[in-house]
Amino acid sequence: MSLPSYAQQSLSTQLGQSLTMLARPSVQTFERFERRGTARDAFLYVLVAALVSACVAGFFALFHDGVSPLGQFVSRLITLPLQFLAFTGTVYAVGRYLFGGTGEYREVAYTFALFFVPLSILSSVLGSVVYGIPLLGDMAGWLMTLIQLAYAYVAVQSSMNVRAGVAPVAALLLAALVTSAFNLALYW
């Protein structure tokens, strides 16, 4: 079974755009792509990341005592898209209603998806490989978080057109708090 041609074309386009964004992160680069996709395109791309992440986590769980491969698979498959929705929804709401941003949700979702997907896949692979190695696992996790935050900072400026002062940082902090609260509720 293969993907419909729309999905294949969309994923191929997004992969090329992701590579460009990762190689040249700037407001100008992000703005070049923000209107080329829809929220549907963003979520399709995030679902691919969730599936890849779920497979990676499920596979590597086989090598770790006390970790359920099925639990890892299902957890990643469900939580990754929900976390993405919570985070990007909060960035949009905060940027728009607290800081007067002019971007649309589809721009936020698409822009964030273009860097989030490849970095989340890399993070899953890296995290699964170094899981349980003291210090190295923690360092890898923090490094991936810092990298994603750097891209997110540029994405907020681009997709919400919020560039002045502390607004981009505040939007990210509030989105991180809401997503953390969401994660606590999800795993409680």
N, C-alpha and C positions, 0 to 999 in steps of 0.2 A: 504494500500500500504506500502510495506516495502522497506528499502534500499537494493541495490544490495549487495551480500555477500562481495565483495571487500570493499565497503564503510563501511559495518558493522565491518569487521575485522580491517580495517584501523583505524576507530574511537575508537574501543575498545583498540587497541594497543596504540594509541596516548594518550588516557586517562590514561592508566597505566604509560606511559613514563612521562606524565605531572606531575602526582602525585610524581613520583620519583624526577623529576627536582625541583619541588616546595619544597619538603622535604629536599633535599640535593643539594642546588645550588653551583656548583663548575665547573670550566672549565672541569675537568675530567668527571663529570656527564654529562654535555652538550655534550662533544665529544663522549661519549658512544652512543648517540642517533642521532647525526647530519647526519650520512650517512645511517640511516635506513629508511629514508623517502624521498619522492620526493617533488617538488614544488606543484604538483597536490595534494598530501596528505595534505600538509600545507594549501592549499586553500580550500580543502574540510572541514578541521577542522575549519578554519576561517569562512567559510559559516555557519557552525553549530552555532558558537558563534554569528554571525550576526543574525541568525534566533532567537536564544534564547534571545539575547539582544533586538531585535525588539519586540518580544512578551512581554517581561517584561516591556519595555518602553511603549508600546501601552496599556498594562493593567493598569499600574500605572498612565498613563495620564488621565484615567477615573476619578481619584480622585483629579485632580488638575485643577483649573479654568484656562481657556485660553490656555490649552495645548491640541492639537489635537491627539487623539489616532492613527488615520490613519497616520498623519504626522510623529509622533514618530516612528511608525512601519516602514514606507517606508524609512525614513531618516536613521535609524540604519541599515536596511537591505542593503542599497546601500553604505553608507559611510564607514562602518566598514571594508569591504574588500578593498575598494579603499585606505583608510588610511593605512592599513596593507601593501598593495602593494607599496605605495609611500615611506613608512618608510623603509621597508626591501630593496627595490630597491636602496634607497639612501645609506643605510648602506653598501650594497654590493659595489656600485660604489665608494664610498669614501674610504672604506677599501681596495679595490683592486687597484684603480688607484692613490689615494693620499698617501696611506701608505704601498703599496706593499703586501697587504694581499693575501693569497693563497687559501682562501676558494672559494667555488662555490655558486652561488645564491641559488641552492636547499638546501644547508646546512644552509644558513642564514634563508631562509623562514621556513624550517622545525624546526630549533632550536627555532626561535622566536615564531612560532605558538604554540609550546609545553607549553610555559609559558603564552603567550598572551591570548590564548583562555580561560583558566579557570579564569585568573585575569580579563579579560574584562567582563566575565559573572558575576563574583562577583561584579565588579565595577558597572555594570548596575543595579543589584539588590540593592546594597547598596545605589547607587545614587538615585534610584527611591524611596526608602523607606525614606531617609532623605532629599529629595528634599524640599526646602522651609523652612527648619528649620535653622534659623540663626546660623552661625558659625559651627554647626555640619555638614551641607552639604558641606561647604568649606573644613573643616578639613578632612572629608572622601575622598573628591576628591584629595586633596594634598597627603594624605597617600597612596592612590592607585597609584598615579603617582610616588611617591618615590619608592614604592615597585617594580613597573614595570621597573623603571630606574635601580634599583639594578640588577634585572634579565637581563635586556638588556645589561648592562655593561659586565656581565659574558658571555652572548651570543655572543657579538662582539668578545671578546677574543677567544672564542672557534670556532665559525663558520668562522671567517675571519683569524684566526691565527695571530691576531694583539694584542700583549700583552705589548709592550714596551712603556714607556712614556705616553704621552697624546693622543696617537692615538685612543684608544677605546673611550675616552671621546669626542674627536673632531669628530669622526664618528657619535656618538650619537647626539651631538649638531647640526651638519650639517643636519642630518636626521630629527631632530625635527624642524629645521628652514624650510626645504623643505616641510615637512608635514604640518606645520602651514600655509605656503604660499598656499599650495594646499587646505587646509581647507578654508582659506579666499576666494580663487577663487571659491570654490564649493558653499559656502554659500552667496556669493556676490550677 
